[in-house]
Amino acid sequence: MKKLQRDAIDKLSPYVPGKPVAEVQREYGIADIIKMASNENPLGASPRAVAAVKKAAEQIYFYPEGSCFELRKAMAEHLQMPAETLIFGNGSDELLLLISQVFLNPQDEVLQGDPKLTFVEYKAVTTIADATPVIVEMKDFAYDLSAMAEKITPKTKVVFITNPNNPTGTMITKTELDEFLGKIPEDVIVILDEAYYEYVGRADYPESVEYVKQGKNVIILRTFSKIYGLAGIRLGYGIAKKELIDLLEKARQPFNVNLLAQAAGIAALKDNKFVEESKQVNNEGKRWLGDAFEAMGISFVASEANFILFDVKIEARPVTEALMKEGIIVRCIGTGTTIRVTIGTMQQNRRFISALKKVLK
Ligand SMILES: Cc1ncc(COP(=O)(O)O)c(C=O)c1O
């Protein structure tokens, strides 16, 4: 096998997803499992999207529309951006890989946060391209943009920023991002991964499409996996100036977004009711869980997303294992003593906290 593989593959390990419900059911013999591990929407999928998928199912003998024509039109209108500033992917994960294929030469440097405390896929796609990940330590669970700017060298090609960040939920403000982008050379591309964009309620969150309008080398990535509840159908999108999108389009697989995902996306975009309800449930759950952690003396990171990272101050793995036996799946992620929990419905949040109390006793 060693002779067959590319050398870069040695540096990779497979992505470890949150444990599937069926596996936990089988392993622990518990029927009633709550998955709070992958930042999915606890309300399910947008009902309008589900109806659209059912309707489109009859059409699956056709190839999908390669350019996502109707979805592109709907998104352009939604964002008030020209259609040619958009690209769609089989989840934003696919777009991360596409970015690495299109922009990274071997040995290019790629600035990113510590993969323990930010999204791990940046390191993976950098490594696949044989480029060099330049890891910048996080500060107080957040991106240290000054330290990042200092690490820029003539070899730097791409910078990955997650805002709000996963798994910490911390947010970079408009002022901070403006200042950082001001220090970035023109031949460096900044990826702003905004998978949790719709959840942010703060007024000082940057409206990043403005950077695209200003002609900066910025690619924004967003997804239908989170607030629209479409993680299983795989749909993400990118927003960037036309020149960058044109390059990405050259390497994109012709039918990368399936027909059902396109139908789901168009319908979900119109489902304001579902989005508002999802935000409301998330905000209520976030406040409640924060209060519960405080009452238990557990420190946590204030989050702008649909999850919270909390610190049990002991090895986290046995805690997540014990929670699983109580029917709660959460992710052991971060420092070794931290756990990320996806904010659920109030019923799920209550069950999670009572299980956590029992386990930590
Ligand atoms: C920061 C971040 N980026 C990208 C993704 C990938 O999202 P998608 O489901 O669109 O591939 C996730 C998923 O959890 C994420 O947290």
The ligand as an ORCA input file, in Angstrom:
! r2SCAN-3c Opt
* xyz 0 1
  C     -17.036     25.470     10.902
  C     -17.623     24.471      9.977
  N     -17.368     24.544      8.685
  C     -17.882     23.668      7.812
  C     -18.680     22.641      8.241
  C     -19.183     21.659      7.219
  O     -20.492     21.871      6.943
  P     -21.240     21.097      5.772
  O     -22.235     20.221      6.416
  O     -21.856     22.189      4.943
  O     -20.214     20.342      4.991
  C     -18.984     22.508      9.580
  C     -19.813     21.396     10.055
  O     -19.934     21.096     11.202
  C     -18.435     23.439     10.484
  O     -18.673     23.361     11.795
*
